[in-house]
Amino acid sequence: MTAARRTPAPPRDRVLAAAMEMIAAGGLDKLTMAALGREVGMSSGHLLYYFRSKDELLLQTLEWSEGRLGAERARLLTRTATARERLDAYVDLYVPDGHRDPHWTLWLEVWNRSQNADDEARERQAAIEGAWHRDLVALLAEGVSRREFRTVDPDRFATRLRALLDGFSIHVAIGLRGTDRGTVLGHVREFLDESLLADA
């Protein structure tokens, strides 16, 4: 008698990409373990074996998505351009594409669930935030050293700028009237002109 063949589990990246595609197509309501399992040919129990919970699946999907954004951010920030041009590229990458942007939809859900998250999950979220922050601090410091920007404390300025970007980005992602992507980018660029370029 031949032993039944086991269907190999799909690669982790395929599962996380499928989760992201489902969020993009139907929002978080459509992303259930059962629906994702059907999409990738696994049972919901098998998915739970690998991810332990939906919270863990969401956090790993966010980390996967952030890895892709991090590579794009590195490409934009290391290209030959002025510090201001690269800062604009950073802002463009940060702000959601529009209402229900899948990456921001996922971020908002992970943030919401983080109220009850354990220390390890919080540290992983902090690592994602930290990567964006460090890149912004380095870019601001470079702009100041080259006299493209007026003298500011890069860390303090980055903290405030990211708080501004987060607030505007939430408005764009939830579709708040009067805060479409173009309007938000205009506000941010005006703020940067006034706060970084004056007296440079």
Rosetta blueprint (number, residue, H / E / L):
1 M L
2 T L
3 A L
4 A L
5 R L
6 R L
7 T L
8 P L
9 A L
10 P L
11 P L
12 R H
13 D H
14 R H
15 V H
16 L H
17 A H
18 A H
19 A H
20 M H
21 E H
22 M H
23 I H
24 A H
25 A H
26 G H
27 G L
28 L H
29 D H
30 K H
31 L L
32 T L
33 M H
34 A H
35 A H
36 L H
37 G H
38 R H
39 E H
40 V H
41 G L
42 M L
43 S L
44 S H
45 G H
46 H H
47 L H
48 L H
49 Y H
50 Y H
51 F H
52 R L
53 S L
54 K H
55 D H
56 E H
57 L H
58 L H
59 L H
60 Q H
61 T H
62 L H
63 E H
64 W H
65 S H
66 E H
67 G H
68 R H
69 L H
70 G H
71 A H
72 E H
73 R H
74 A H
75 R H
76 L H
77 L H
78 T L
79 R L
80 T L
81 A L
82 T L
83 A H
84 R H
85 E H
86 R H
87 L H
88 D H
89 A H
90 Y H
91 V H
92 D H
93 L H
94 Y H
95 V L
96 P L
97 D L
98 G L
99 H L
100 R L
101 D L
102 P H
103 H H
104 W H
105 T H
106 L H
107 W H
108 L H
109 E H
110 V H
111 W H
112 N H
113 R H
114 S H
115 Q H
116 N H
117 A L
118 D L
119 D H
120 E H
121 A H
122 R H
123 E H
124 R H
125 Q H
126 A H
127 A H
128 I H
129 E H
130 G H
131 A H
132 W H
133 H H
134 R H
135 D H
136 L H
137 V H
138 A H
139 L H
140 L H
141 A H
142 E H
143 G H
144 V H
145 S H
146 R L
147 R L
148 E L
149 F L
150 R L
151 T L
152 V L
153 D L
154 P H
155 D H
156 R H
157 F H
158 A H
159 T H
160 R H
161 L H
162 R H
163 A H
164 L H
165 L H
166 D H
167 G H
168 F H
169 S H
170 I H
171 H H
172 V H
173 A H
174 I H
175 G L
176 L L
177 R L
178 G L
179 T L
180 D L
181 R H
182 G H
183 T H
184 V H
185 L H
186 G H
187 H H
188 V H
189 R H
190 E H
191 F H
192 L H
193 D H
194 E H
195 S H
196 L H
197 L H
198 A L
199 D L
200 A L
